Amino acid sequence: MKWKDWDRNIKVRLLGEFVINLLFWMFFPYMAIYFSDELGKEQAGLLLVASQLVGVVTNLVGGYCADTFGRKKMMVVAGAGQAVSFALFALANSPWLNSPVLTFLAFTALGLFGSLYWPASHAMIADVVPEKNRSEVFAVFYTSINISVVFGPALGSIFFFDYRFELLLACTIVGIILTFVLQRFIRETVPEKKPIVEDKNGEPKKWSEVVWDQLRDYRVIAKDKLFLLFILAGVLVAQTFMQLDLLIAVYTTEKVPVQTLLHLGDWSLSLSGEKAFGYIVSTNGLLVALFTVFMSKWMNKYKEGNIFVISSLLYGVGMLLYGNTTVIWLLFLAITVFTAAELMVVGIQESFISKLAPEHMRGQYFAAAGLRFSIGRSLAPLAIPLTMWIGFQWTFFMLFVLTVISAGLYHVMFRLHDKKMAETEKQNSVAPNAAG
């Protein structure tokens, strides 16, 4: 699908969202560092857990709001909310005020409005792009985000620590401009029909009823042993890959001293821990952007069970290596191992979920599968206060142990899955013979 054939809605959003994502990634990876420094690790961990729980609840109603109130309306409302949140964020870090509490409230509000924005954003792509071209368009947006991850943290290592107010003021201005552009230049795309979400009387459901329905849908987990193991293993391994902007950020800033990486004549490249962290996150984003397609094709040649098990163990090895060195070059090696683990499963997770799910329950299964990330994201900040109680090395070691347990659960799950598939094939082969 050529650029000239793209709907104007998608063109406008791609450009606008790239800029806002770039600014977002200039401060987001450093928030755990900020809260740890300003409020202490224990309070920082608990507050970050609270902010993630707000996002989990909002995610449950994001799709409902997009269907009920319209894609454009929710995107404009969310954009305006983010602009106001950025303004409060900037005020809380301005020459006139330094308020970690207001910063936390603004940061939480940003997550809340983001949870309202993205379901409408994805739905709009599905509305205006033909089905045969959707994967291509989604891939372009995914690549755009990863480009932001490449450059944002590296720039943020300079601007967030030295020019924080100016950075947040720029985010506010861009947020206001993006809201205006969305209101002025994109059109509503929600289908002209009754809301999909209706009660037994044919009336639109309230948002509270939608949340309750989705929570009830998660009962499917308790009825499917294979799927339950898949969720549990996913939550455990999520405790590692969710640490990129949490434990890894705090450890790199606190423990990694200034080091000279290159020395050429009178010129040398030296990095402090906080600046090294920016480049480390950028390395992760660059590797994901460059090798996602290659790794997805490569992994299709191997058994899914082996891929999930090895990926979990690689996450653990990456964390173990990261937590036992302060040499920047070794930290880059550790994050490369960490990223390899991520890339191994990025292309096969969704297809495996579709295999586990009965056709008539795929929506419920995919919704429930999101618990791997929502629960994992909510629990991950607890690693920060944990470093106060047992230290960094033991915290990294505990995360390594969780990946080993996760790998064991994946191994058991795939053995049960293979056994179930073999029994199904046997029954299918017997049935025609019996009929004959």
RODO-2510 file (C-alpha; in nm, 4 decimals, decimal comma):
residues 436
     n   res          X          Y          Z
     1     m     0,0000     0,0000     0,0000
     2     k     0,1647     0,3234    -0,1199
     3     w     0,1761     0,6405     0,0899
     4     k    -0,0455     0,8270    -0,1609
     5     d    -0,3155     0,5623    -0,1090
     6     w    -0,3237     0,6073     0,2682
     7     d    -0,6291     0,7712     0,4216
     8     r    -0,5594     1,1259     0,5449
     9     n    -0,6573     1,0234     0,8990
    10     i    -0,3718     0,7732     0,9071
    11     k    -0,1138     1,0090     0,7527
    12     v    -0,1905     1,2856     1,0012
    13     r    -0,1818     1,0489     1,2976
    14     l     0,1406     0,8755     1,1958
    15     l     0,3306     1,2041     1,1836
    16     g     0,1714     1,3498     1,4962
    17     e     0,2075     1,0355     1,7050
    18     f     0,5716     0,9946     1,6039
    19     v     0,6557     1,3366     1,7482
    20     i     0,4611     1,2797     2,0714
    21     n     0,6128     0,9303     2,1100
    22     l     0,9622     1,0719     2,0633
    23     l     0,9027     1,3256     2,3416
    24     f     0,7374     1,0576     2,5584
    25     w     1,0414     0,8310     2,5376
    26     m     1,2642     1,1234     2,6375
    27     f     1,1188     1,1169     2,9905
    28     f     0,9314     0,7866     3,0433
    29     p     1,2348     0,5562     3,1009
    30     y     1,3646     0,7925     3,3708
    31     m     1,0525     0,8195     3,5861
    32     a     1,1528     0,5317     3,8159
    33     i     1,4850     0,7083     3,8737
    34     y     1,3061     1,0368     3,9448
    35     f     1,0587     0,8876     4,1935
    36     s     1,3313     0,6864     4,3683
    37     d     1,5441     0,9982     4,4131
    38     e     1,2572     1,2245     4,5219
    39     l     1,0390     0,9917     4,7293
    40     g     1,2583     0,6959     4,8184
    41     k     1,2556     0,3497     4,6662
    42     e     0,9800     0,2070     4,8845
    43     q     0,7310     0,4833     4,8106
    44     a     0,8376     0,4954     4,4455
    45     g     0,7648     0,1260     4,3969
    46     l     0,4218     0,1453     4,5609
    47     l     0,3233     0,4591     4,3682
    48     l     0,4287     0,3064     4,0373
    49     v     0,2200    -0,0025     4,1180
    50     a    -0,0780     0,2262     4,1863
    51     s    -0,0301     0,4149     3,8583
    52     q    -0,0179     0,0885     3,6629
    53     l    -0,3378    -0,0375     3,8287
    54     v    -0,5164     0,2802     3,7124
    55     g    -0,4032     0,1995     3,3573
    56     v    -0,5279    -0,1594     3,3864
    57     v    -0,8790    -0,0450     3,4827
    58     t    -0,8862     0,2192     3,2065
    59     n    -0,7762    -0,0383     2,9484
    60     l    -1,0884    -0,2392     3,0235
    61     v    -1,3157     0,0433     2,9051
    62     g    -1,0977     0,1968     2,6320
    63     g    -1,2446    -0,0132     2,3521
    64     y    -1,6002     0,0402     2,4808
    65     c    -1,5535     0,4186     2,4789
    66     a    -1,4136     0,4105     2,1224
    67     d    -1,7178     0,2129     2,0003
    68     t    -1,9755     0,4122     2,1971
    69     f    -1,8539     0,7712     2,1717
    70     g    -1,6513     0,7553     1,8502
    71     r    -1,2850     0,7161     1,7554
    72     k    -1,2165     1,0815     1,6832
    73     k    -1,3968     1,2075     1,9927
    74     m    -1,2024     0,9765     2,2255
    75     m    -0,8720     1,0624     2,0586
    76     v    -0,9403     1,4364     2,0896
    77     v    -1,0525     1,4014     2,4530
    78     a    -0,7484     1,1869     2,5336
    79     g    -0,5167     1,4284     2,3493
    80     a    -0,6563     1,7260     2,5406
    81     g    -0,6240     1,5327     2,8669
    82     q    -0,2620     1,4503     2,7902
    83     a    -0,1875     1,8148     2,7069
    84     v    -0,3298     1,9251     3,0449
    85     s    -0,1350     1,6457     3,2178
    86     f     0,1866     1,7600     3,0483
    87     a     0,1173     2,1180     3,1624
    88     l     0,0807     2,0003     3,5255
    89     f     0,3912     1,7840     3,4801
    90     a     0,5879     2,0881     3,3597
    91     l     0,4531     2,3074     3,6415
    92     a     0,5575     2,0473     3,9004
    93     n     0,9143     2,0630     3,7653
    94     s     0,9363     2,4350     3,6935
    95     p     1,1539     2,7157     3,8330
    96     w     0,8549     2,8098     4,0534
    97     l     0,7584     2,4686     4,1901
    98     n     0,9163     2,1313     4,2632
    99     s     0,6436     1,8833     4,3571
   100     p     0,7005     1,5061     4,3279
   101     v     0,3375     1,4454     4,4351
   102     l     0,1983     1,6623     4,1534
   103     t     0,4468     1,4957     3,9181
   104     f     0,3092     1,1544     4,0155
   105     l    -0,0509     1,2671     3,9617
   106     a     0,0361     1,4114     3,6197
   107     f     0,2306     1,0971     3,5236
   108     t    -0,0628     0,8761     3,6271
   109     a    -0,3049     1,0959     3,4316
   110     l    -0,0852     1,0586     3,1222
   111     g    -0,1150     0,6815     3,1500
   112     l    -0,4898     0,7034     3,1987
   113     f    -0,5487     0,9188     2,8905
   114     g    -0,3066     0,7032     2,6901
   115     s    -0,5203     0,3991     2,7763
   116     l    -0,8203     0,5830     2,6307
   117     y    -0,6322     0,6986     2,3201
   118     w    -0,4769     0,3775     2,1865
   119     p    -0,7886     0,1553     2,1520
   120     a    -0,9537     0,4316     1,9462
   121     s    -0,6327     0,4724     1,7454
   122     h    -0,6143     0,1020     1,6559
   123     a    -0,9874     0,0865     1,5819
   124     m    -0,9579     0,3809     1,3425
   125     i    -0,6911     0,1981     1,1409
   126     a    -0,9229    -0,1019     1,1136
   127     d    -1,2041     0,1321     1,0039
   128     v    -1,0249     0,3004     0,7127
   129     v    -0,7647     0,0472     0,5941
   130     p    -0,8666    -0,2563     0,3832
   131     e    -0,8125    -0,5858     0,5640
   132     k    -0,5405    -0,6996     0,3239
   133     n    -0,3327    -0,3867     0,4032
   134     r    -0,3887    -0,3604     0,7794
   135     s    -0,0874    -0,5651     0,8876
   136     e     0,1338    -0,3451     0,6693
   137     v    -0,0045    -0,0236     0,8208
   138     f     0,0170    -0,1566     1,1765
   139     a     0,3787    -0,2556     1,1032
   140     v     0,4580     0,1006     0,9942
   141     f     0,3119     0,2402     1,3181
   142     y     0,5046    -0,0230     1,5182
   143     t     0,8258     0,0733     1,3411
   144     s     0,7547     0,4394     1,4101
   145     i     0,7270     0,3661     1,7825
   146     n     1,0536     0,1729     1,7791
   147     i     1,2322     0,4595     1,6041
   148     s     1,1093     0,6798     1,8901
   149     v     1,2545     0,4268     2,1359
   150     v     1,5894     0,4425     1,9554
   151     f     1,6326     0,8200     1,9714
   152     g     1,4104     0,9256     2,2631
   153     p     1,6020     0,7785     2,5597
   154     a     1,9403     0,8937     2,4239
   155     l     1,8107     1,2504     2,3921
   156     g     1,6320     1,2171     2,7249
   157     s     1,9578     1,1323     2,9031
   158     i     2,0519     1,4937     2,8308
   159     f     1,7233     1,6862     2,8412
   160     f     1,5449     1,5081     3,1271
   161     f     1,8215     1,5650     3,3786
   162     d     1,9480     1,9056     3,2630
   163     y     1,6474     2,0703     3,0908
   164     r     1,3456     1,8933     3,2414
   165     f     1,1124     2,1926     3,2527
   166     e     1,1896     2,2868     2,8923
   167     l     1,1348     1,9267     2,7800
   168     l     0,7968     1,9026     2,9536
   169     l     0,6961     2,2453     2,8234
   170     a     0,7740     2,1222     2,4706
   171     c     0,5586     1,8128     2,5394
   172     t     0,2730     2,0399     2,6483
   173     i     0,2947     2,2532     2,3333
   174     v     0,3118     1,9467     2,1067
   175     g     0,0172     1,7925     2,2935
   176     i    -0,1930     2,1042     2,2343
   177     i    -0,0964     2,1145     1,8658
   178     l    -0,1720     1,7424     1,8204
   179     t    -0,5157     1,7848     1,9828
   180     f    -0,5935     2,0757     1,7486
   181     v    -0,4745     1,8774     1,4449
   182     l    -0,6872     1,5755     1,5423
   183     q    -0,9931     1,7963     1,5858
   184     r    -0,9373     1,9904     1,2639
   185     f    -0,7927     1,7420     1,0140
   186     i    -0,9295     1,3942     1,0858
   187     r    -1,2868     1,2689     1,0489
   188     e    -1,4958     1,0316     1,2548
   189     t    -1,4771     0,6705     1,1307
   190     v    -1,6904     0,4741     1,3778
   191     p    -1,9442     0,2649     1,1805
   192     e    -2,2932     0,4123     1,1616
   193     k    -2,4780     0,1489     1,3584
   194     k    -2,6016     0,0665     1,7048
   195     p    -2,3306     0,0189     1,9665
   196     i    -2,1927    -0,3328     1,9631
   197     v    -2,2027    -0,3512     2,3414
   198     e    -2,5697    -0,3957     2,4389
   199     d    -2,7558    -0,5449     2,7314
   200     k    -3,0345    -0,8046     2,7106
   201     n    -3,2893    -0,5309     2,6343
   202     g    -3,0889    -0,4031     2,3369
   203     e    -2,9784    -0,0869     2,5197
   204     p    -2,6140     0,0297     2,5288
   205     k    -2,4368    -0,1016     2,8362
   206     k    -2,2881     0,1263     3,0984
   207     w    -1,9100     0,1324     3,1301
   208     s    -1,9320    -0,0405     3,4708
   209     e    -2,1258    -0,3293     3,3115
   210     v    -1,8619    -0,3589     3,0394
   211     v    -1,5834    -0,3827     3,2998
   212     w    -1,7773    -0,6489     3,4909
   213     d    -1,8406    -0,8480     3,1714
   214     q    -1,4715    -0,8461     3,0821
   215     l    -1,3726    -0,9541     3,4322
   216     r    -1,6209    -1,2413     3,4076
   217     d    -1,4712    -1,3382     3,0729
   218     y    -1,1434    -1,4021     3,2525
   219     r    -1,3059    -1,7043     3,4187
   220     v    -1,1994    -1,8877     3,1043
   221     i    -0,8526    -1,9081     3,2617
   222     a    -0,9737    -2,1259     3,5465
   223     k    -1,1397    -2,3674     3,3051
   224     d    -0,8416    -2,4229     3,0756
   225     k    -0,5336    -2,5708     3,2434
   226     l    -0,3098    -2,5063     2,9422
   227     f    -0,4130    -2,1439     2,9196
   228     l    -0,3735    -2,0951     3,2941
   229     l    -0,0144    -2,2210     3,2735
   230     f     0,0473    -1,9904     2,9762
   231     i    -0,0771    -1,6885     3,1759
   232     l     0,1201    -1,7791     3,4904
   233     a     0,4417    -1,8329     3,2952
   234     g     0,3832    -1,5052     3,1107
   235     v     0,3281    -1,3080     3,4321
   236     l     0,6497    -1,4490     3,5828
   237     v     0,8692    -1,3736     3,2825
   238     a     0,7065    -1,0300     3,2513
   239     q     0,8747    -0,9418     3,5804
   240     t     1,2010    -0,9298     3,3863
   241     f     1,1156    -0,7476     3,0635
   242     m     0,9065    -0,4901     3,2531
   243     q     1,2218    -0,3903     3,4457
   244     l     1,3814    -0,2038     3,1551
   245     d     1,2538     0,1332     3,2804
   246     l     1,2354     0,0273     3,6468
   247     l     1,5054    -0,1825     3,8175
   248     i     1,7520    -0,1559     3,5275
   249     a     1,7059     0,2221     3,5223
   250     v     1,7663     0,2659     3,8962
   251     y     2,0588     0,0195     3,9063
   252     t     2,2392     0,1795     3,6113
   253     t     2,2002     0,5285     3,7541
   254     e     2,3056     0,4414     4,1094
   255     k     2,5738     0,1778     4,0601
   256     v     2,7444     0,2446     3,7262
   257     p     3,0296     0,4960     3,7580
   258     v     3,1479     0,7355     3,4867
   259     q     3,3538     0,5372     3,2356
   260     t     3,5527     0,6141     2,9237
   261     l     3,4285     0,3953     2,6407
   262     l     3,6464     0,5250     2,3570
   263     h     3,9719     0,7185     2,3528
   264     l     4,1084     0,8535     2,0239
   265     g     4,3932     1,1007     2,0640
   266     d     4,2591     1,4083     2,2408
   267     w     3,8986     1,2937     2,1966
   268     s     3,7241     1,0508     2,4306
   269     l     3,3713     0,9311     2,4929
   270     s     3,2761     0,9061     2,8586
   271     l     2,9353     0,8152     2,9975
   272     s     2,7833     0,8401     3,3411
   273     g     2,5339     0,5783     3,4564
   274     e     2,2272     0,7887     3,3757
   275     k     2,3497     0,8710     3,0235
   276     a     2,4585     0,5100     2,9660
   277     f     2,1056     0,3994     3,0549
   278     g     1,9643     0,6193     2,7787
   279     y     2,1902     0,4544     2,5216
   280     i     2,1097     0,1085     2,6602
   281     v     1,7338     0,1609     2,6121
   282     s     1,8046     0,3009     2,2654
   283     t     2,0047    -0,0118     2,1844
   284     n     1,7069    -0,2251     2,2808
   285     g     1,4785    -0,0209     2,0545
   286     l     1,7263    -0,0292     1,7645
   287     l     1,7679    -0,4073     1,7812
   288     v     1,3902    -0,4563     1,7945
   289     a     1,3397    -0,2241     1,4949
   290     l     1,6119    -0,3955     1,2900
   291     f     1,5567    -0,7622     1,3667
   292     t     1,1865    -0,8186     1,4460
   293     v     1,0984    -0,9432     1,0969
   294     f     1,4157    -1,1534     1,0638
   295     m     1,3724    -1,3182     1,4045
   296     s     1,0029    -1,3857     1,3450
   297     k     1,0807    -1,5732     1,0231
   298     w     1,3719    -1,7590     1,1834
   299     m     1,1720    -1,8696     1,4884
   300     n     0,8978    -2,0156     1,2670
   301     k     1,1398    -2,2982     1,1823
   302     y     1,1472    -2,4301     1,5416
   303     k     0,9040    -2,5826     1,7901
   304     e     0,7074    -2,3197     1,9791
   305     g     0,7647    -2,4900     2,3132
   306     n     1,1439    -2,4732     2,2798
   307     i     1,1259    -2,1067     2,1780
   308     f     0,9228    -2,0034     2,4832
   309     v     1,1472    -2,1996     2,7209
   310     i     1,4740    -2,0652     2,5744
   311     s     1,3351    -1,7100     2,5626
   312     s     1,2503    -1,7212     2,9342
   313     l     1,5964    -1,8527     3,0209
   314     l     1,7647    -1,5865     2,8071
   315     y     1,5704    -1,3165     2,9896
   316     g     1,7076    -1,4628     3,3123
   317     v     2,0661    -1,4791     3,1833
   318     g     2,0401    -1,1192     3,0659
   319     m     1,9162    -1,0037     3,4069
   320     l     2,1764    -1,2080     3,5940
   321     l     2,4580    -1,0631     3,3840
   322     y     2,3216    -0,7094     3,4124
   323     g     2,2978    -0,7207     3,7908
   324     n     2,6519    -0,8513     3,8397
   325     t     2,8548    -0,5949     3,6480
   326     t     2,9044    -0,2210     3,6305
   327     v     3,1174    -0,2315     3,3132
   328     i     2,9207    -0,0447     3,0475
   329     w     3,0306    -0,2709     2,7594
   330     l     2,9062    -0,5749     2,9541
   331     l     2,5801    -0,3959     3,0243
   332     f     2,5340    -0,3532     2,6486
   333     l     2,6045    -0,7261     2,6078
   334     a     2,3450    -0,8071     2,8760
   335     i     2,0806    -0,5903     2,7088
   336     t     2,1548    -0,7621     2,3771
   337     v     2,0834    -1,1019     2,5365
   338     f     1,7725    -0,9498     2,6958
   339     t     1,6524    -0,8174     2,3580
   340     a     1,7195    -1,1519     2,1870
   341     a     1,4807    -1,3115     2,4367
   342     e     1,2177    -1,0501     2,3481
   343     l     1,2599    -1,0960     1,9735
   344     m     1,2319    -1,4757     1,9917
   345     v     0,8671    -1,4694     2,0958
   346     v     0,7387    -1,1408     1,9532
   347     g     0,6209    -1,3050     1,6312
   348     i     0,4671    -1,6259     1,7679
   349     q     0,2769    -1,5256     2,0811
   350     e    -0,0446    -1,4124     1,9136
   351     s    -0,0580    -1,7091     1,6775
   352     f    -0,0109    -1,9512     1,9673
   353     i    -0,2968    -1,7887     2,1611
   354     s    -0,5216    -1,8356     1,8578
   355     k    -0,4300    -2,2064     1,8571
   356     l    -0,5248    -2,2465     2,2221
   357     a    -0,8538    -2,0611     2,1827
   358     p    -1,1728    -2,2259     2,0529
   359     e    -1,3008    -2,0294     1,7530
   360     h    -1,6102    -1,9009     1,9345
   361     m    -1,4030    -1,7757     2,2317
   362     r    -1,1033    -1,6110     2,0650
   363     g    -1,2039    -1,2638     2,1799
   364     q    -1,2148    -1,3768     2,5416
   365     y    -0,8854    -1,5614     2,5137
   366     f    -0,7034    -1,2645     2,3623
   367     a    -0,8502    -1,0332     2,6260
   368     a    -0,7470    -1,2718     2,9034
   369     a    -0,4008    -1,3151     2,7499
   370     g    -0,3450    -0,9445     2,8087
   371     l    -0,3321    -1,0266     3,1809
   372     r     0,0270    -1,1437     3,1273
   373     f     0,1232    -0,7831     3,0682
   374     s    -0,1283    -0,5964     3,2850
   375     i    -0,0587    -0,8077     3,5967
   376     g     0,3122    -0,8216     3,5149
   377     r     0,3258    -0,4439     3,4718
   378     s     0,1423    -0,3895     3,7991
   379     l     0,3754    -0,6149     4,0009
   380     a     0,7066    -0,5192     3,8380
   381     p     0,7614    -0,1896     4,0291
   382     l     0,7860    -0,3889     4,3543
   383     a     1,1411    -0,4761     4,2470
   384     i     1,2490    -0,1210     4,3348
   385     p     1,1691    -0,1346     4,7099
   386     l     1,2957    -0,4935     4,7098
   387     t     1,6469    -0,3594     4,6441
   388     m     1,6285    -0,1788     4,9801
   389     w     1,5559    -0,5003     5,1654
   390     i     1,7851    -0,7518     4,9913
   391     g     2,0104    -0,5431     4,7655
   392     f     2,0462    -0,5172     4,3891
   393     q     2,2306    -0,8450     4,3259
   394     w     1,9799    -1,0580     4,5137
   395     t     1,6902    -0,8768     4,3436
   396     f     1,8359    -0,9562     4,0003
   397     f     1,8940    -1,3147     4,1149
   398     m     1,5312    -1,3494     4,2277
   399     l     1,4184    -1,2305     3,8840
   400     f     1,6462    -1,4941     3,7300
   401     v     1,4773    -1,7590     3,9477
   402     l     1,1360    -1,6399     3,8254
   403     t     1,2462    -1,6919     3,4643
   404     v     1,3592    -2,0465     3,5466
   405     i     1,0184    -2,1192     3,7023
   406     s     0,8542    -1,9609     3,3969
   407     a     1,0576    -2,1837     3,1642
   408     g     0,9508    -2,4870     3,3703
   409     l     0,5836    -2,3899     3,3426
   410     y     0,6176    -2,3424     2,9658
   411     h     0,7812    -2,6868     2,9412
   412     v     0,4966    -2,8525     3,1338
   413     m     0,2347    -2,6607     2,9350
   414     f     0,3742    -2,7630     2,5972
   415     r     0,4042    -3,1271     2,7046
   416     l     0,0338    -3,1204     2,7952
   417     h    -0,0427    -2,9353     2,4713
   418     d     0,1429    -3,1906     2,2580
   419     k    -0,0304    -3,4755     2,4422
   420     k    -0,3698    -3,3120     2,3849
   421     m    -0,2969    -3,2578     2,0152
   422     a    -0,1860    -3,6210     1,9749
   423     e    -0,5075    -3,7454     2,1387
   424     t    -0,7165    -3,5176     1,9150
   425     e    -0,5413    -3,6466     1,6024
   426     k    -0,5921    -4,0038     1,7176
   427     q    -0,9630    -3,9451     1,7699
   428     n    -0,9957    -3,7763     1,4325
   429     s    -0,8257    -4,0695     1,2621
   430     v    -1,0441    -4,3241     1,4421
   431     a    -1,3704    -4,1443     1,3605
   432     p    -1,3583    -4,1933     0,9807
   433     n    -1,2680    -4,5610     1,0255
   434     a    -1,5591    -4,6145     1,2590
   435     a    -1,7916    -4,4415     1,0157
   436     g    -1,6638    -4,6634     0,7336
***
